[in-house]
């Protein structure tokens, strides 16, 4: 995002409402993934018999559930980060505007 001459951008516009909505949606995805991690995967593995195949299916199910829990944690962190970024942009906009107002009133 630079001007025609390759210089620094004139301004940066961030839609903080959209950023916050994306964060909220991401948090919703995290909840969905977390819920999925609690379901029994490979529920029919006991019908595989008592041998190595049944054991492997249970181990796969446990590992898959663990991976989903980790994914849910990472997704939750991303959602919180998006919402925090929206808040930080709004804070900076307000702070800069206040500083400009103060500069205008002190001179």
MIMARDREN-412746 format. One record per residue: residue number from 1; residue in three letters; x, y, z of N, C-alpha, C in turn. Coordinates in Angstrom, 3 decimals. Each point is the difference from the previous one (the first is absolute). Example, Ala and Ser with C-alpha at 12.3 -4.5 7.8 and 13.67 -1.06 7.14 Angstrom:
1/ALA/13.190/-5.690/7.800/-0.890/1.190/0.000/0.900/1.200/0.000 $
2/SER/-0.350/1.050/-0.720/0.820/1.190/0.060/-0.770/1.090/0.730 $
REM end
This chain:
1/UNK/0.840/-1.165/0.000/-0.840/1.165/0.000/0.893/1.238/0.000 $
2/UNK/0.437/0.426/-1.154/0.835/1.193/-0.096/-0.570/0.914/-1.070 $
3/UNK/0.514/1.234/-0.016/-0.486/0.934/-1.017/0.608/-0.348/-1.356 $
4/UNK/-0.363/0.773/-1.025/0.450/-0.293/-1.361/1.515/0.029/-0.140 $
5/UNK/0.675/0.744/0.839/1.446/0.145/-0.093/0.743/-1.017/0.865 $
6/UNK/-0.729/-0.939/0.588/0.650/-1.010/0.825/0.296/0.474/1.403 $
7/UNK/-0.518/1.143/0.386/0.240/0.533/1.334/-0.923/-0.611/1.033 $
8/UNK/0.062/0.552/1.180/-0.838/-0.480/1.104/-1.466/0.280/-0.300 $
9/UNK/-0.880/-0.828/0.508/-1.427/0.222/-0.236/-0.460/1.294/0.662 $
10/UNK/-0.970/0.636/-0.625/-0.523/1.248/0.544/-0.800/-0.248/1.267 $
11/UNK/-0.706/-1.107/0.060/-0.788/-0.327/1.189/-0.323/-1.490/0.011 $
12/UNK/-0.398/-0.450/1.139/-0.387/-1.398/0.166/-1.396/-0.016/0.586 $
13/UNK/-0.904/-0.670/-0.672/-1.368/-0.113/0.491/-0.236/-1.426/0.472 $
14/UNK/-0.455/-0.128/1.226/-0.311/-1.306/0.564/-1.446/0.025/0.459 $
15/UNK/-0.792/-0.921/-0.499/-1.393/-0.123/0.419/-0.012/-0.825/1.283 $
16/UNK/0.013/0.686/1.144/0.095/-0.707/1.275/-1.255/-0.806/0.307 $
17/UNK/-1.145/0.440/-0.502/-1.213/-0.798/0.197/0.127/-1.343/-0.715 $
18/UNK/0.519/0.043/-1.218/0.189/-1.244/-0.761/1.074/-0.872/0.649 $
19/UNK/1.044/0.627/0.493/1.061/-0.739/0.680/-0.551/-0.691/1.248 $
20/UNK/-0.826/0.714/0.745/-0.621/-0.572/1.194/-0.955/-1.141/-0.382 $
21/UNK/-0.784/0.204/-1.074/-0.903/-1.072/-0.460/0.797/-1.248/-0.386 $
22/UNK/1.124/0.201/-0.670/0.845/-1.141/-0.373/0.520/-0.709/1.252 $
23/UNK/0.374/0.779/0.998/0.448/-0.589/1.264/-1.096/-0.803/0.670 $
24/UNK/-1.206/0.556/0.028/-1.127/-0.710/0.607/-0.320/-1.283/-0.764 $
25/UNK/0.043/0.075/-1.327/-0.260/-1.197/-0.812/1.068/-1.061/0.254 $
26/UNK/1.235/0.435/0.133/1.095/-0.929/0.269/-0.169/-0.652/1.366 $
27/UNK/-0.456/0.778/0.982/-0.273/-0.580/1.317/-1.129/-1.024/-0.081 $
28/UNK/-0.995/0.275/-0.831/-1.073/-0.972/-0.210/0.525/-1.281/-0.621 $
29/UNK/0.923/0.140/-0.945/0.625/-1.180/-0.605/0.760/-0.804/1.053 $
30/UNK/0.668/0.716/0.889/0.741/-0.659/1.071/-0.936/-0.825/0.880 $
31/UNK/-1.149/0.570/0.339/-0.984/-0.740/0.803/-0.462/-1.262/-0.726 $
32/UNK/-0.243/0.134/-1.299/-0.440/-1.146/-0.804/1.062/-1.102/-0.005 $
33/UNK/1.247/0.390/-0.185/1.095/-0.975/-0.032/0.155/-0.662/1.365 $
34/UNK/-0.100/0.807/1.056/0.111/-0.546/1.360/-1.100/-1.029/0.255 $
35/UNK/-1.216/0.309/-0.418/-1.111/-0.944/0.156/0.278/-1.291/-0.767 $
36/UNK/0.510/0.134/-1.206/0.309/-1.186/-0.814/1.070/-0.865/0.654 $
37/UNK/0.897/0.620/0.746/1.084/-0.768/0.620/-0.508/-0.926/1.098 $
38/UNK/-1.194/0.269/0.523/-0.548/-0.823/1.082/-0.822/-1.180/-0.508 $
39/UNK/-0.289/-0.030/-1.276/-0.762/-1.117/-0.554/0.907/-1.220/-0.140 $
40/UNK/-0.609/-1.149/0.070/0.760/-1.241/-0.158/0.255/-0.216/-1.488 $
41/UNK/1.258/-0.049/-0.349/0.387/-0.261/-1.383/0.287/-1.495/-0.122 $
42/UNK/-0.307/-0.546/-1.114/0.214/-1.434/-0.222/-0.800/-0.817/1.024 $
43/UNK/-1.258/0.389/0.213/-0.837/-0.636/1.021/-0.136/-1.502/-0.210 $
44/UNK/0.063/-0.452/-1.209/-0.145/-1.424/-0.279/1.282/-0.792/0.133 $
45/UNK/1.058/0.605/0.557/1.297/-0.682/0.042/-0.031/-1.271/0.838 $
46/UNK/-0.921/-0.094/0.953/-0.064/-1.223/0.804/-0.440/-1.193/-0.845 $
47/UNK/-0.696/0.265/-1.085/-0.439/-1.093/-0.874/1.138/-0.519/-0.877 $
48/UNK/1.153/0.655/0.062/1.144/-0.442/-0.793/0.665/-1.230/0.613 $
49/UNK/-0.424/-0.368/1.194/0.603/-1.136/0.686/0.898/0.482/1.118 $
50/UNK/0.644/-0.924/0.637/0.813/0.364/1.161/1.473/0.165/-0.350 $
51/UNK/0.307/-0.047/-1.249/1.397/0.024/-0.423/0.553/1.387/-0.233 $
52/UNK/1.050/0.015/-0.758/0.749/1.222/-0.276/-0.834/1.033/-0.751 $
53/UNK/-0.916/-0.444/-0.832/-0.821/0.938/-0.770/-0.898/0.830/0.911 $
54/UNK/-0.607/-0.638/0.966/-0.851/0.707/0.957/0.822/0.983/0.828 $
55/UNK/1.169/-0.429/0.435/0.889/0.872/0.776/0.445/1.195/-0.837 $
56/UNK/0.366/-0.250/-1.231/0.435/1.086/-0.889/-1.131/0.999/-0.237 $
57/UNK/-1.217/-0.492/-0.153/-1.142/0.894/-0.215/-0.244/0.872/1.226 $
58/UNK/0.096/-0.581/1.189/-0.172/0.788/1.229/1.108/1.047/0.128 $
59/UNK/1.223/-0.392/-0.298/1.117/0.948/0.073/-0.183/1.133/-1.001 $
60/UNK/-0.437/-0.343/-1.194/-0.265/1.035/-0.999/-1.072/0.956/0.505 $
61/UNK/-1.068/-0.539/0.560/-1.090/0.822/0.516/0.502/0.945/1.087 $
62/UNK/0.818/-0.516/0.913/0.548/0.831/1.076/0.884/1.110/-0.561 $
63/UNK/0.836/-0.344/-0.943/0.903/0.995/-0.592/-0.767/1.042/-0.813 $
64/UNK/-1.023/-0.457/-0.699/-0.814/0.926/-0.786/-0.734/0.977/0.919 $
65/UNK/-0.544/-0.504/1.097/-0.671/0.871/0.974/0.977/1.014/0.582 $
66/UNK/1.209/-0.464/0.311/1.028/0.903/0.518/0.331/1.084/-1.028 $
67/UNK/0.154/-0.392/-1.253/0.305/0.973/-1.059/-1.127/1.024/-0.135 $
68/UNK/-1.236/-0.455/0.107/-1.129/0.935/-0.078/0.010/0.973/1.177 $
69/UNK/0.326/-0.482/1.195/0.070/0.903/1.167/1.087/1.057/-0.201 $
70/UNK/1.138/-0.419/-0.536/1.080/0.954/-0.259/-0.411/1.012/-1.066 $
71/UNK/-0.668/-0.472/-1.038/-0.491/0.893/-1.051/-1.011/0.986/0.573 $
72/UNK/-0.869/-0.474/0.890/-0.983/0.882/0.633/0.697/1.087/0.814 $
73/UNK/1.056/-0.369/0.726/0.752/0.989/0.779/0.638/1.049/-0.911 $
74/UNK/0.619/-0.449/-1.077/0.640/0.929/-0.938/-1.029/0.908/-0.667 $
75/UNK/-1.147/-0.561/-0.352/-1.058/0.781/-0.639/-0.566/1.020/0.975 $
76/UNK/-0.154/-0.400/1.257/-0.468/0.920/1.032/0.981/1.166/0.155 $
77/UNK/1.270/-0.319/0.032/1.033/1.041/0.118/-0.051/0.963/-1.187 $
78/UNK/-0.201/-0.531/-1.197/-0.091/0.852/-1.193/-1.212/0.919/0.080 $
79/UNK/-1.135/-0.524/0.445/-1.202/0.821/0.132/0.186/1.119/1.010 $
80/UNK/0.604/-0.339/1.129/0.251/1.028/1.025/0.984/1.049/-0.520 $
81/UNK/0.978/-0.450/-0.773/0.975/0.924/-0.575/-0.661/0.967/-0.981 $
82/UNK/-0.901/-0.506/-0.830/-0.712/0.872/-0.942/-0.817/1.053/0.743 $
83/UNK/-0.711/-0.423/1.034/-0.795/0.964/0.770/0.903/1.000/0.721 $
84/UNK/1.116/-0.478/0.531/0.938/0.893/0.667/0.624/1.000/-0.959 $
85/UNK/0.262/-0.436/-1.213/0.551/0.900/-1.012/-1.000/1.091/-0.349 $
86/UNK/-1.268/-0.353/-0.116/-1.039/1.005/-0.266/-0.026/1.026/1.125 $
87/UNK/0.067/-0.486/1.227/-0.010/0.905/1.151/1.240/0.896/-0.001 $
88/UNK/1.147/-0.553/-0.347/1.236/0.786/-0.027/-0.056/1.092/-1.062 $
89/UNK/-0.534/-0.317/-1.186/-0.149/1.025/-1.042/-0.918/1.121/0.479 $
90/UNK/-1.109/-0.363/0.630/-0.931/1.023/0.484/0.645/0.862/1.082 $
91/UNK/0.758/-0.628/0.879/0.688/0.739/1.056/1.000/0.985/-0.606 $
92/UNK/0.768/-0.466/-0.978/0.987/0.888/-0.624/-0.675/1.147/-0.745 $
93/UNK/-1.080/-0.281/-0.697/-0.728/1.071/-0.691/-0.450/1.066/0.987 $
94/UNK/-0.553/-0.432/1.116/-0.480/0.938/1.019/1.160/0.764/0.623 $
95/UNK/1.070/-0.703/0.314/1.159/0.632/0.632/0.632/1.042/-0.916 $
96/UNK/0.185/-0.347/-1.256/0.599/0.944/-0.953/-0.908/1.211/-0.186 $
97/UNK/-1.293/-0.226/-0.121/-0.937/1.119/-0.153/0.051/0.912/1.219 $
98/UNK/0.058/-0.598/1.188/0.090/0.802/1.225/1.293/0.810/0.036 $
99/UNK/1.104/-0.614/-0.433/1.280/0.710/-0.012/-0.032/1.179/-0.977 $
100/UNK/-0.593/-0.197/-1.164/-0.119/1.101/-0.955/-0.880/1.114/0.563 $
101/UNK/-1.072/-0.366/0.682/-0.855/1.011/0.629/0.781/0.799/1.028 $
102/UNK/0.787/-0.696/0.822/0.798/0.687/1.015/1.024/0.930/-0.642 $
103/UNK/0.625/-0.428/-1.074/0.983/0.843/-0.681/-0.671/1.250/-0.556 $
104/UNK/-1.201/-0.150/-0.491/-0.726/1.133/-0.556/-0.435/0.988/1.058 $
105/UNK/-0.265/-0.486/1.196/-0.476/0.870/1.070/1.133/0.647/0.781 $
106/UNK/1.221/-0.560/-0.068/1.105/0.567/0.768/0.734/1.088/-0.759 $
107/UNK/-0.164/0.056/-1.281/0.754/0.952/-0.816/-0.694/1.264/-0.087 $
REM end
